[in-house]
């Protein structure tokens, strides 16, 4: 469910979703996202972007170290 809504599992909990949602309920949330879902999507996107930045920085450092050593 979290993946379909493009948020984290923790985001579901913070949004008050404690039980499995039906396909119809998920569709309804996607068509008219409540404020908590919009906020959780933004948070999730920021976390993913930061993880990608850290991964790229580590790759740059490893490449630099390989060239030097």
N, C-alpha and C positions, 0 to 999 in steps of 0.2 A: 504494500500500500504506500509506504513512504517513497519508494522509487517511482511509482506511478504519479505521485503528487510532486515529485522532485524536491523532496525534503528529507531530513534525517529521521531515524526512528525516534530520537530524542525530541525532535520537532513535533512529531505526532503526539507524544506524551504532553509536551508543553501546550499543545493545542487542545488538549482534553480528549483526544481520541485514544480510548483504552481497549476497544474491541475492534474486531475485523470489520471492515466496511464492505458493503456490497458494491458491485460494479455500478449500479445506479447511483449510489451515494458518492462514489468516487467521481463519476461523471458530473454530478451536480456540483461538487466542490470545484472541479476544474472549470465548469462553465461560469460559475459565480463565486470566485474565491473570497472567503472571508478575510478580514484584516490579519488574523493570526497566520493564515496560510501565505499571504503575500509577504509578511515579515519573515516567516521561516524560509521561504524560497530565497529571499535576499541574503539571509544569514548563511544558508547552505551554499549559495553561489560564492559568497565571500570566502568561506572556509575552503571550498574547492580551489578557488583562485590562489589563495595563499599556499595551499599544499603544492600546487603546480609550480609556483614561484620558488618555493624551497627546493623542490626536486630539480628544477632547472639550475638553480644556484649551486647545488651539490654537484651536478654534472659538470658545470663550468669549472668548479674547483678541482674536480678529479681530472678533467682534461688538462688543466694548467699544470697540475702536479705531474701528470704523465709526461708532458712535454719537457718539464724541467729535470725529471729524474730519469 
